[in-house]
Amino acid sequence: MQDDSTLLTALRQLQTHGLVFLTEVPGSPESVARIAERIGPLKNTFYGMTWDVRSVPAAKNVAYTSQNLGFHMDLLYMRQPPHLQFLHCIRSSAEGGASLFSDTYRAVQTLYTRHPRHAQTLTEVNVPYHYDHADAEPLGHYYQHSHPVIALKPLHFTKSGNEPTTATFSHLNLLKRQAGQGNRAWALDQLNNNFAAWVESVAWSPPFQAPFAAPSFAGVTANPVTALEQGFASWRKAAIAFDMTLHRREAIHERLMKPGECVLFDNTRIVHARKAFVPGDEGSERWLRGAYVDRDPYESRLKVLLKKEMEEKGSMDELGAPHWLPDAV
């Protein structure tokens, strides 16, 4: 990762697949910060600039136990969850503790293909998450925010006469009826066959989900009680279908991380989990050290390295802008 070409290879892998493993990382607790800062500044949270994942007595977070931890993304109770997550294995457990990863973008594509109505539901309902430790010492923490499971990019199409328009997921039936008009047939084909390309981000973290309230289903019916009952029932069916898709055997990458390995993954795309493990004695317990980096510095670093590579290969246009980025600086 000290070499820019190696770093660019890793960032490209993150962009296309969302998951990268590094090996032969020094066992120092400072290593994860050095790796992350090659991409951008560390994101500071109430956990600190870097943080440890170990089992501790009376843990307030299931991540700090030796129990099984289901698929989730980190810090969804924040308005801007971290984009990249880093986990450096300093010590592995004597038994168990394998890490699991699943690509939500692939799951979204599968769900849309098989159950489009479920996919639509997951774009329309904001799911609440919270972190409620307001009484913790020395400073309490209370965070709460809501996200749809599937956040889509704007869907841009062209009406007859080349008039631009923006469609949302709820307009798909209209698109199907008008599929023969202009470029709508092409657009619909793109949606059906490459729906994941329209995904901006995914938010999935059942272990840290807050109770639903009626406003989450305000569009279902005017009666808030009925809206909550009917809306939640519909969302639950969609969520179960999505969860089953994430847990397909062929969708899971399992890895028992060894000391000297570090995993980098997109926290808005890849869900991660951990199998239960046998906690070791003090001083020999499983120990991972983590860090976060936000989206803007990650994208900035990727663009800078791509621009540098293209300049070296002579693939810039006459204006000095790389072909992949029309508004490049």
C-alpha positions as CSV (number, residue, x, y, z in Angstrom):
1,M,0.0,0.0,0.0
2,Q,3.0,2.3,0.1
3,D,3.2,2.1,-3.6
4,D,0.6,4.2,-5.5
5,S,0.0,1.6,-8.2
6,T,-0.8,-1.0,-5.5
7,L,-3.0,1.5,-3.7
8,L,-4.9,2.2,-7.0
9,T,-5.4,-1.5,-7.5
10,A,-6.9,-1.8,-4.1
11,L,-9.2,1.3,-4.6
12,R,-10.4,-0.1,-7.9
13,Q,-11.3,-3.3,-6.2
14,L,-13.2,-1.4,-3.6
15,Q,-15.0,0.5,-6.4
16,T,-16.0,-2.6,-8.4
17,H,-16.5,-5.2,-5.6
18,G,-16.5,-3.3,-2.3
19,L,-14.1,-5.7,-0.6
20,V,-10.3,-6.0,-0.4
21,F,-8.0,-8.1,1.8
22,L,-4.4,-7.1,2.6
23,T,-1.7,-9.5,3.9
24,E,1.6,-9.2,5.6
25,V,0.5,-6.1,7.6
26,P,2.8,-5.4,10.5
27,G,1.3,-6.4,13.9
28,S,1.6,-2.9,15.4
29,P,-1.7,-1.3,16.7
30,E,-0.8,1.8,14.5
31,S,-0.9,-0.2,11.2
32,V,-4.6,0.2,10.5
33,A,-4.3,4.0,10.8
34,R,-1.3,4.0,8.4
35,I,-3.2,2.0,5.9
36,A,-6.4,4.1,6.1
37,E,-4.5,7.4,6.0
38,R,-3.0,6.4,2.6
39,I,-6.6,6.9,1.4
40,G,-7.7,9.9,3.5
41,P,-8.1,11.3,7.0
42,L,-9.6,9.0,9.6
43,K,-13.2,9.6,10.5
44,N,-13.4,10.5,14.2
45,T,-16.4,9.1,16.1
46,F,-17.2,8.5,19.8
47,Y,-15.2,5.3,19.4
48,G,-12.2,7.4,18.6
49,M,-10.0,7.7,15.5
50,T,-9.2,4.0,15.8
51,W,-10.8,1.4,18.0
52,D,-10.4,-2.2,19.2
53,V,-12.8,-5.1,18.7
54,R,-12.3,-7.5,21.6
55,S,-14.6,-9.3,24.0
56,V,-15.0,-7.4,27.2
57,P,-17.1,-8.1,30.4
58,A,-20.6,-6.4,30.5
59,A,-20.3,-5.2,26.9
60,K,-22.8,-2.6,25.8
61,N,-22.4,-3.6,22.2
62,V,-22.7,-7.2,20.9
63,A,-19.5,-6.6,18.8
64,Y,-17.5,-6.6,22.0
65,T,-18.7,-10.0,23.0
66,S,-17.7,-13.5,21.8
67,Q,-21.3,-14.1,20.6
68,N,-22.4,-14.6,17.0
69,L,-22.9,-11.2,15.3
70,G,-25.3,-11.1,12.4
71,F,-24.9,-9.2,9.1
72,H,-24.8,-5.5,9.6
73,M,-23.3,-2.1,8.5
74,D,-21.7,0.2,11.0
75,L,-23.1,3.4,12.5
76,L,-26.3,3.6,10.6
77,Y,-27.7,5.7,13.5
78,M,-25.6,8.6,12.1
79,R,-26.7,10.9,9.3
80,Q,-23.4,10.2,7.5
81,P,-22.3,6.6,8.3
82,P,-18.6,5.9,7.4
83,H,-18.0,4.9,3.8
84,L,-14.9,2.7,4.2
85,Q,-14.2,0.4,7.1
86,F,-10.8,-1.2,8.0
87,L,-10.3,-4.1,10.3
88,H,-6.7,-5.3,11.0
89,C,-6.3,-8.7,12.7
90,I,-3.6,-8.4,15.4
91,R,-4.6,-11.7,17.2
92,S,-7.0,-14.4,16.1
93,S,-9.1,-16.6,18.3
94,A,-8.1,-20.1,19.2
95,E,-11.4,-21.4,18.0
96,G,-14.2,-19.8,15.9
97,G,-14.6,-16.2,15.0
98,A,-14.6,-16.4,11.2
99,S,-15.6,-13.2,9.4
100,L,-18.5,-13.3,6.9
101,F,-19.2,-10.8,4.1
102,S,-22.0,-10.4,1.6
103,D,-22.6,-8.0,-1.3
104,T,-25.9,-6.1,-0.9
105,Y,-25.7,-4.8,-4.4
106,R,-25.9,-8.4,-5.8
107,A,-28.7,-9.1,-3.3
108,V,-30.6,-6.0,-4.5
109,Q,-30.3,-7.1,-8.1
110,T,-31.5,-10.7,-7.3
111,L,-34.4,-9.3,-5.2
112,Y,-35.5,-6.9,-7.9
113,T,-35.4,-9.6,-10.5
114,R,-37.4,-12.1,-8.4
115,H,-39.6,-9.8,-6.3
116,P,-39.7,-6.3,-7.7
117,R,-42.5,-5.3,-5.3
118,H,-40.3,-6.2,-2.3
119,A,-37.4,-4.1,-3.8
120,Q,-39.8,-1.1,-4.2
121,T,-40.9,-1.4,-0.6
122,L,-37.3,-1.3,0.6
123,T,-36.7,1.9,-1.3
124,E,-39.8,3.6,0.2
125,V,-39.7,2.9,3.9
126,N,-37.2,4.7,6.2
127,V,-35.8,2.3,8.8
128,P,-34.9,3.8,12.2
129,Y,-31.6,3.1,13.9
130,H,-30.4,4.3,17.3
131,Y,-27.6,4.1,19.7
132,D,-29.0,4.9,23.2
133,H,-26.4,5.1,25.9
134,A,-27.2,8.5,27.2
135,D,-26.4,7.6,30.8
136,A,-23.0,6.1,30.0
137,E,-20.0,7.6,31.9
138,P,-18.1,9.9,31.5
139,L,-20.1,11.2,28.5
140,G,-23.4,9.8,27.3
141,H,-24.2,9.2,23.7
142,Y,-27.6,9.2,21.9
143,Y,-27.7,8.9,18.1
144,Q,-30.8,8.3,16.0
145,H,-31.3,8.4,12.2
146,S,-33.4,6.7,9.6
147,H,-32.4,5.3,6.1
148,P,-34.2,3.3,3.5
149,V,-32.7,-0.1,3.0
150,I,-32.2,0.7,-0.7
151,A,-31.3,4.3,-1.7
152,L,-31.5,4.9,-5.4
153,K,-29.8,7.4,-7.6
154,P,-32.1,9.6,-9.6
155,L,-33.5,7.8,-12.7
156,H,-33.2,10.2,-15.6
157,F,-35.1,9.6,-18.8
158,T,-36.2,11.5,-21.9
159,K,-39.7,12.2,-22.9
160,S,-40.8,12.6,-26.5
161,G,-39.3,15.8,-27.9
162,N,-36.1,15.2,-25.9
163,E,-37.6,16.8,-22.8
164,P,-35.7,15.5,-19.8
165,T,-37.6,14.0,-16.8
166,T,-36.7,12.3,-13.6
167,A,-38.5,9.1,-12.5
168,T,-38.6,7.3,-9.2
169,F,-39.0,3.6,-8.5
170,S,-42.8,4.1,-8.3
171,H,-42.9,5.1,-12.0
172,L,-41.7,1.7,-13.3
173,N,-45.2,0.6,-14.2
174,L,-45.6,3.7,-16.3
175,L,-42.2,3.0,-18.0
176,K,-43.4,-0.5,-18.8
177,R,-46.6,0.8,-20.5
178,Q,-44.6,3.3,-22.5
179,A,-41.6,1.1,-23.2
180,G,-41.9,1.7,-26.9
181,Q,-41.4,5.4,-26.7
182,G,-38.0,6.8,-27.5
183,N,-35.3,5.5,-25.2
184,R,-37.7,4.2,-22.6
185,A,-37.2,0.6,-23.9
186,W,-33.5,0.9,-23.4
187,A,-33.9,2.5,-20.0
188,L,-36.3,-0.2,-18.9
189,D,-33.9,-2.9,-20.1
190,Q,-31.1,-1.2,-18.1
191,L,-33.3,-1.3,-15.0
192,N,-34.2,-4.9,-15.4
193,N,-30.8,-6.3,-16.2
194,N,-28.6,-3.9,-14.2
195,F,-30.7,-2.6,-11.5
196,A,-27.8,-2.5,-9.0
197,A,-26.1,0.2,-11.1
198,W,-28.9,2.5,-10.0
199,V,-28.2,1.9,-6.3
200,E,-26.6,4.8,-4.4
201,S,-26.2,2.9,-1.1
202,V,-27.7,0.2,1.0
203,A,-28.5,0.4,4.8
204,W,-28.8,-2.9,6.6
205,S,-28.2,-3.4,10.3
206,P,-30.9,-5.4,12.1
207,P,-28.8,-5.7,15.3
208,F,-28.9,-1.9,15.8
209,Q,-32.4,-1.2,14.5
210,A,-34.8,1.0,16.5
211,P,-38.6,0.4,16.9
212,F,-40.7,1.6,14.0
213,A,-43.1,4.4,14.4
214,A,-46.2,5.3,12.4
215,P,-44.5,8.2,10.4
216,S,-42.4,5.6,8.6
217,F,-45.5,4.4,6.9
218,A,-47.4,7.7,6.5
219,G,-48.3,7.0,2.9
220,V,-50.1,3.7,3.6
221,T,-53.3,5.1,5.1
222,A,-54.5,8.1,7.0
223,N,-55.0,6.1,10.2
224,P,-51.6,5.9,12.0
225,V,-52.4,2.6,13.7
226,T,-53.5,0.9,10.6
227,A,-50.6,2.4,8.7
228,L,-48.1,1.0,11.2
229,E,-49.7,-2.5,11.1
230,Q,-50.1,-2.7,7.3
231,G,-46.9,-0.9,6.5
232,F,-44.8,-2.9,8.8
233,A,-46.3,-6.2,7.6
234,S,-45.4,-5.3,4.0
235,W,-41.9,-4.1,5.0
236,R,-41.2,-7.2,7.1
237,K,-42.0,-9.5,4.1
238,A,-39.6,-7.5,1.9
239,A,-36.9,-7.5,4.6
240,I,-37.1,-11.2,5.1
241,A,-36.8,-11.8,1.4
242,F,-33.7,-9.5,1.3
243,D,-32.2,-11.2,4.3
244,M,-32.6,-14.6,2.8
245,T,-31.0,-13.4,-0.4
246,L,-28.0,-12.1,1.6
247,H,-27.6,-15.4,3.4
248,R,-27.6,-17.6,0.3
249,R,-24.5,-19.9,0.6
250,E,-23.1,-18.7,-2.7
251,A,-23.5,-15.1,-1.7
252,I,-21.3,-15.4,1.5
253,H,-17.6,-15.0,1.6
254,E,-16.2,-16.6,4.8
255,R,-12.7,-15.9,6.0
256,L,-11.0,-16.7,9.3
257,M,-8.7,-13.8,9.5
258,K,-5.1,-14.4,10.5
259,P,-2.7,-12.0,12.3
260,G,-1.2,-9.7,9.7
261,E,-4.4,-9.5,7.5
262,C,-6.5,-6.4,7.1
263,V,-9.8,-6.2,5.4
264,L,-11.1,-3.0,3.7
265,F,-14.7,-2.8,2.6
266,D,-17.4,-0.4,1.5
267,N,-19.7,0.1,4.5
268,T,-22.5,1.3,2.2
269,R,-22.4,-1.9,0.2
270,I,-20.9,-4.8,2.0
271,V,-22.5,-6.3,5.1
272,H,-20.2,-8.1,7.6
273,A,-20.8,-10.6,10.3
274,R,-18.8,-12.7,12.7
275,K,-19.3,-16.3,14.0
276,A,-19.1,-16.9,17.7
277,F,-15.7,-17.7,19.1
278,V,-14.1,-19.1,22.3
279,P,-12.6,-16.1,24.1
280,G,-8.9,-16.5,25.1
281,D,-7.3,-15.7,28.3
282,E,-6.4,-12.0,28.9
283,G,-3.5,-11.1,26.7
284,S,-4.3,-13.8,24.2
285,E,-7.9,-12.9,23.2
286,R,-9.1,-12.2,19.6
287,W,-8.1,-8.6,18.7
288,L,-9.0,-6.6,15.7
289,R,-8.2,-2.9,15.4
290,G,-10.5,-0.8,13.2
291,A,-10.8,2.6,11.5
292,Y,-13.2,4.5,9.2
293,V,-12.7,6.9,6.2
294,D,-15.5,9.0,4.7
295,R,-16.6,8.8,1.0
296,D,-15.3,12.2,-0.2
297,P,-11.6,11.6,0.6
298,Y,-11.9,8.0,-0.8
299,E,-13.3,9.3,-4.1
300,S,-10.8,12.1,-4.2
301,R,-7.8,9.7,-3.7
302,L,-9.2,7.4,-6.4
303,K,-9.6,10.2,-8.9
304,V,-6.1,11.6,-8.2
305,L,-4.5,8.2,-8.7
306,L,-6.5,7.6,-11.9
307,K,-5.5,11.0,-13.2
308,K,-1.9,10.3,-12.4
309,E,-2.0,6.9,-14.2
310,M,-3.6,8.3,-17.3
311,E,-1.1,11.2,-17.5
312,E,1.7,8.6,-17.3
313,K,0.1,6.5,-20.0
314,G,-0.8,9.5,-22.2
315,S,-4.6,8.9,-22.1
316,M,-5.6,12.4,-21.3
317,D,-7.6,14.5,-23.9
318,E,-6.5,17.8,-25.3
319,L,-8.0,19.7,-22.4
320,G,-6.0,17.7,-19.9
321,A,-9.2,16.0,-18.5
322,P,-9.3,12.2,-18.2
323,H,-12.1,10.7,-20.3
324,W,-13.7,9.0,-17.3
325,L,-14.4,12.3,-15.4
326,P,-15.9,15.1,-17.5
327,D,-15.6,17.6,-14.6
328,A,-12.1,16.6,-13.6
329,V,-9.9,19.3,-12.1
